[in-house]
Amino acid sequence: MPRVKRGTKRLARRKKILKRAKGYFLTKSKLHRSAKEAVDRALRFATRDRRAKKRQFRRLWIQRLGAAARLNGLSYSQFMNGLKKAGIGVDRKVLADMAVRDAAGFAALAAQAKTALA
């Protein structure tokens, strides 16, 4: 079989890894083997944390809604149940934003939820 040296392909692959590892500490940004391990690890974390980010934001929205609902005399579960019974289909992200920025609007929604529960 003929000998294959893979000059430009190998160089391009290594350059891609080292470019991704730019800014890493010590040899992780300089040596190909260390950089490859660090980049692979970073990509694994990035994949995992894109999923975790969604969970963390949902938890944050629920905490904000619970606090705002308690200010209006409801628990979080009562508030959400009341909204569902009232036929208000607003998601948690928008509701949490309303709770932070528009307290009067949120209070009106809470009042509607209370009437729907009664």
Beta strands, then each sheet from edge to edge (+ up, - down):
end
